[in-house]
């Protein structure tokens, strides 16, 4: 058995609200994303993520103050979404076929941000340890 660890700043939220349903927990947000993967539904997968928040946090981590520039923030979010859509088509949908995932823990990071840890078993038996960040918005998780 081969174990692979993946840690990404993937901010899930109800920003696009998958199916216009408010998600009541971080676990529901992760399941909504994984359901979109299983259905190979790029629009639902994109709707499950908050690219503006990802862009804001990414720019904030650079310490340059660029997260305060609305046009830079918007352009960064657009680039993140385009890259994600490409990755969905080229890698994620293919890799996610016959995958079983189980959430192992939910760790608070900030007041409205948690890190969800999960273990995913691939078709060939490979185990992947995933870390997803889920943020709570006015629409839910």
Beta strands, then each sheet from edge to edge (+ up, - down):
strand 1: 3-12
strand 2: 100-110
strand 3: 113-121
strand 4: 127-135
sheet 1: 1+ 4+ 3- 2+
end
